[in-house]
Amino acid sequence: MKIPEVWIHMIRVEDPADQAVVAKFYEADQQHLFADWEQLESSQRRTLLADLHRIDLGFLQQLIHDHLDSDAAQAPIAAPDPPRWITLGDPIRSGVQQQGLEALGRGEVAVLMVAGGVGTRLGHPGPKGAYPLLPISGTTLFQMFAESIRRLQKQLGKNIHWLIMTSPSNHEETVEYFRHNSFHGLPPSEVSILSQHQLPVLDPHRGKILRSEPGRILFGPDGHGGAIRLLQRESTRLREKGIRHIYTHQVDNPLAWIADPELVGLHLANSSQFTSKAVAKTDPEEKVGVFCQVGDRMRVIEYSELAESDRNARDEGGELSFRAGNIATHVIDLDFIAPAEQKTALQLPFHQARKSVRHWCDGRWQQSEKPNSVRFETFIFDVLPLCERSLVVEADRELEFAPVKNGTGVDSPDTSRAALQKLWSRWLIEAGVELTLNEDGIPDRVVEISPLVAGNAAELKRYLVDVELPLEGPILLR
């Protein structure tokens, strides 16, 4: 048999396992990754080989075959209908909170925070969760959520396991942050900081793996659907702890209600496999995905994928027909995504994201204003079309949604702090404290209330019984 010419020039390494992985990449026609081998230092060679061992080459080749080599177009989305959802005033919500509290008290619910982002757009180095958001103390997003869990644990008399999904770009810094801050008072054994998986970024035309620099593979995270893959990897350990349901939220929404017992109760009472919160959109151009009904299944459609007629459609009451905006807060049944008795876990579809990236090729840097790369990612809400039983529950936007995504303008630290000021001042007024508010509902005194103190107006009122507030100046309650 004639040996392929490319194999004749294959690099040789000492370790048999390394030589085997090199051979696999030559066989897969990815030998360009070794083009600079002779110029690499010993440490760079070890790094490249380590990167190659991380890649599931068979899985990657299947993705290339299914998405890049195939001429099959993605099936169009069937005409969507407005979703059936549980609105704020729906009587079905009454009485379920106790059921949720009981499940939390039995330790059956873990919390998963999706926290793979960095604070670049906020002008903050490091993980986005380490951004100091609160106006007086500089409390970070991470600390706010940790204190919310501590308050709930105290009420329940039971620890709640907290999973934090990082990305490789912020994992080490996140681990160091929590160690440096003593996990903000939580037992370290009940906090699992885990990185989501990455996949190589590819040339969209040739299916070649791109390099971030000589001797380094260019990787990209596998999307927020990586939370499902992470939970599947952790499912055995979670079951051993008695956990049956996962409450997920995003790190960049400080108003996220951690382990909301009402949502958990609705999830359980309806035997739902995947339960989501949504806020009512008032602007058809708001850039959030919307929940829709397609046949007998729920799904999320990006606002840009909705036809203009659907985006602007109104119901009999004058509200947007497609107004159930996704805020990335869910309760997930663990047995649904990772069945204990089956070898095959639930599989999410992969999507292509095409972007312009700077990469190393042919001995020089390559860059283009047009998209020159493709990465594969999954979306957590793609679970919905696979569900036989799912729920969408309306949340009050002013109480539960104020994301920190941009440095200025909409969804910025300023708008998020303003939402917190409005919420806390409302609590104080309901508790009998006199405050002057401007036309936007912002108090004339800066207010900050730690989640350790209260999570709602009733809890704050009980706390204030033994507290004397200052007559003027900032109000800081910790």
N, C-alpha and C positions, 0 to 999 in steps of 0.2 A: 504494500500500500504506500502510495506516495505521501510523504509528510507535507502538510501545508507549509508554504514558505514562511508564513507569519510565525509558525511554531518554531521554525529553525532559529529565529532571532529572539525567542522568548527569554526573558531575564531569568537568572538562576539565583535562588536564595538557599540558605542552609537549612532552615527548619522545614521538615516535610509538610506540616500543616500550612505554612505560608506558601510553599511551592504549589500545593494543591489549589489554594485559592487563586494564585496567579494564573494557573492553567485554566481555571474556570472562566476568568475574565478574558483571557485570550480566546477561548472557545466561543465566548459570547460576543466576539468582535468588539471588545472594549479595551484593546491593547494600547490605545492612545494614552491611557492613564499612566503608562510607564515611559512615556516619551522623554521625560527629563530625568530618568532614573540615574544615569551616570553623573548628573550634576547635583543630585540630592545628597545632603549630609546624612550620616547614619541615623540621626534622630528623625529626620524627615522621612526616610524610608520606613522606619518603624511606624510612624504615624500613618503613612499611606496604607501599609499592610493592615494596621488596626482598623482603619476606615473600611477597607474591603471586607474584613471579617464581619463587620456590622451589617453588611448589606445582604438581604435575602435575595440572591440573584435570580432564583427561579420565579419568585413572586414578582420581582421587577420586570423580568422578561414577559410575564403574563400581562402585566399592565401595559407594557409597550405594544404587545400584540393586540390587546383588546381596544386600546385607545389611539395609538399612533399608526399602527400598520393596517388597521381595519378601516374599510370604507363605510362601515355602517354608521349612520347618523343616530344621534341620541333620539329616542322616541319623544315626540312632542307631548307636552302636558295637555291632557284632555281639558275641555272647558271646565273651569272651576266654578263652584258655587260658594256663596258666603257660608262660613262655618257655623255649625251648631256649637254654641259655647255657653258657659254658665256665667251669666252677667252678675253685676254687683248686687242687685236686689233680689236675685233668685232665691226663693224659700228653701231650695235644696241645700243651701249652705248652712242652714241652722242645725245645730246639734252634732255636726261632724267634728268640731274642734276637739272634743273630749276623746274621740276615737284616735285622732292624730296624736294627742298628748300621751295616751296610753301606749301607743306604738313607740314613741320616742322614749318613754319611761322604761320600756322593756329593752331598749338598746337595739331596736330593729332597724333604725334609720341612721345612716352615715351621711355626712355632708361632703360634697366634692366641690371645691372652688377651682374654676378654670383660670389659671394665672400665668399664662405663658408669655404675656406681653412685657415689653420694656417701655420705659418712660420717655423715649426720644421726643415724641411730639409734645410732651409736657415740659421739655427742657430739663428733665430729671434723669440722671444717670442711674442705671440699675433697673431692677424689676419695677413694673408699674405699681405693684402692691405696696412698695416701700415709699410711694409718693406721700409727702406730708400734707394731707388735705385740710384738716380741721383748722379753723381760723385763729384759735387762741393757743392751744397746746401743741399744734403741729402733729397731732396724731395721724398715723398713716392708715391707709386702707387696710393693710394686713392687721393692724392693731384693732381697728373698729370691728372687723369680723371675728377676731379672736375673743374680744370682749363680749360680743353678742353670744358666742357659744358658751363662754363662762357664765353669763347671766342665766341662760337657759339650763345649763347643767345644774346650777344652784337651785333653780326652781324645781327641776325634775328629781334631783338627788341621784343623778346617773350621768356618767361620762358619755359624750357623743364623739364618735370617731370622725376625725377631720382629714380628708384627703386633699392635697393641694397639687394640682397638675401644672407643672412648669414646662418650659421648653429648654432645649439644650443651651439656648442663648442666655437664659437667666437662672438656670438650675442651681449652680454653685453659689451664686450670690443670694438666692432665696434661702438656701440651706443655712448659709452663714448669717443672714439677717435674723432668722428665727433662733439660731443658737446664741447670737450676740444679745438678743432681747429676751432670752430665757423663755421662748415660746409664748411670751405675753401671759404667763401664768398658767398655761395649759400643760397637762402631763405630756412630756415628749413622746411617751409610748402611744399616745392617742392622736398623734399628728404624723401622717405619712406624706412626705414630700417626694413626689415621683415625676420623672420627666416623661413627656409624651414621646412617641417614636418619631424618627425622621426618615425621609426617603430621599434618594439622590435626585437632584434637579437635572433635567435632560435637555439636549438640543431637540427642538420639536420636529425637525425635518429628518434627522438621521437616527434619533433614538440614542445618541451617545451621551454618556454621563459627563456632566460638566465639572470643572475643577475651580475651586475658589482661589487657588494659588498653586504653584508647583508643589506637587506631593500632597495636596489636600483635596478631598472630594467636596463638592458644593452640595450641601444637604438643605432640605426645607422641612418644616414640621408638617405632620399629616392632617392638619386642620382641627377644628374643635370637635369633629367626630372622633378624634383621637381619644377623647374621654371615654367613649364606649370601648375602644380597644384596650385602654388602660384598665377599666373595670373588669373586662373579661380576663385580663392577665391576673388580676388581683382577686378574682371571684372566690377561689377556694379559701384564701385567707380571710376574706370578709365573712363568708359563711361560718367559718370556725368561730368568729366573734359574735355570731348570732344575727348578723346584718342581713336584711332581706330587701331593703329599699334604699335608694340613693337620692339625696336631695342635691341638685346641682345649681350653681349660680356663677356669675362672672365677677372677677375681681374689680372691674372698673365701675360697678354700680353700688355706691355706698348705701343706697336705700334698699338694697336687696334684703328681703325678710328671711333671715336664716332659719331653716327648718320650720317654716310656717305651719303650725299644727292644723290649721284649717285646710291648707292644700294637701297635706299628708292625709287628713281625714277623708277628704273628697276622693283622693286617689284610692284609698282602701275601701271606702263604702261602695265604690263603683267597680271594684276589681279591675282598675285601669292598669295597663301595662306601661303607659307613658303619659304623664300628666304635665301640662304646661301652663304657665301664667302668660297673660297677654294684656296690653294696655290699649285703650281705644285711640286710634289715630284720628286726628281732626284735620290734618293736612295730607292730601292724597300723595304728595311728593316726599313725605317723610321717608328717610332712607332706612327703613326697617322691613324685614320680611313679614309677610302677613299669613295667618292661618287661613286655609281654604279647605273646602270639602270637594274631593274629587272621587266620584262614585261613592262607595261606602267607606272610604278611608280619608283621614285627615292628612294634610301635608302643609309645609311652609313653602311659599313662593316668594322669591325676592321681588321687591316693589317694581324693579325695572323689568321683570319678566311678565308682569300683569299688563294686559292690553290697556290702552289709555281709557277705553270705555269702562273697563272694570275698575281701574284706579279711581275714576271720578263718579262711579255709580252711587246713587243714594237710595236709601230705603224709604218707606212711607213716613218715617219720622224725621226725614231730612238728614240722617246721619250716613256716613260712608258705609256702603254695603260691605266692603272689604276693609274693615277697620281694626281687626284683631291683630295688633302688632306684637311680634315676638320679642320678648325681653330676656330670653335665654335663661329662664328659671324653670326647672323641671323636677319631677319626681319619677324615678325609673325603677321598674320592677327588676331585681337582679336575676331572677329565674328566667325572665323573658330574654334578656340580652345574652345570658350565659347559662343555659340550662344545665343543671347539675348532672343529669342522667344522660346527656348527649355529648358526643365527642366534638361536634361541630357547633361553634357559637354563631350567633347572628352576624351576618356579613352586611356591611354598608357599601353602597356603590361609591366608586371614586370619581371625582370631578377633576377637570383640567384647569389649572390657573396659569395663564400665559403672561409673562412679565419680561421687562427689560432688565437684564442683570449684567454686571461686569464679571467676566470670567477669564481664566487663563487657557489659551489654546494656541498650538503651533508656535510655542516659544514667546508669545506676547499676549498682552491684555486685549480682550475683545469687548466691545460695548456697542450698543445700538439704541437709537431712540425708539425703534419699533420692538415689540416683544420678540425676544430671541431665546426664550427658555420656556419650559413647561414643567410644572410640578403637580403631583397628584395629591389631592386632599379629600377628606371626608367631612360631612356636615352632621352634627348630632341630630338635627331634626329629620334627617333621612330615615330615622327609625320609624317615623309616623306611618308611612305607607305600608310598613310591615306589621303594624299593630292591628289586631282585631278589636281591641278595646283601648281607646284613648280619650283624654279629656282636655279641653282648653277652658281655663278659668280666668275671668276678668279680674285685673288688679287696678287699684286706684293709682293713676300715674303720679299724682302729687305725693302719695305716700310711699311709692315703691320703685320709682324709676327716675334716676338723675345721673346718667353715666358720665364718666370722665374719659373722653376719647381724644379731644382736640386741645391744643394749647390755648386757643382763644375762640370766641364766638359760641356757636351752638355746641352743647355737650362738652363744655370745658370746665376747668376747676371753678371758674366764677359762677357758671350757671348751676353747678352741682352744690356749691356752698350756699347759694341763694335758696335752693330747694330745701336744704337742711335747715337754714334759718327759718324758713316759713313753717316747716314741720315742727321744729322745737318750740317756736313761739306759739303755735297753735296748742301744743301740749300745755305750755305754761298758762295760757289764758284759760284753758279748760280746767286747769288745776286751781284757778282763782288768782293768778298773778296778773297785775295790771301792766300792760305793755302798749306802747303806741306803735302802730304799723303804718307804713306808707301805702300808696295805692296799689303796690305790687304785693302787699302782704309781708314785707320785710320789716322786722322790728328796728326801732331806733337805737337799741343796745345790741351789741354782738352777743350771741347766745351759743353755747356749746354744751351738749349733754352727752356724757359718755354712755355707751351701751351697757356698761356695768350698772349704771344708775337706773335706767328705765328703757323699755322698748315700746311704750305707748303712754297715752295721757293718764290712764288709770294707775299704772305703776309709778309714774312721776308724782301724782297726787299723794300717794302713800308715802313716798320718799320725802316729800316736802313738809310732812307733818312735823318733823324734828329738825328742820333746816331753816335758818334765817337768811334770806337773800339780801345782797347789798342793794341799797336804794338807788344807786346809779352806777354807771360803768358796765363793763362786761359781766355776763352771767356765765360762770364756769362751774359745772356740776360734774364731779368725778368721784 
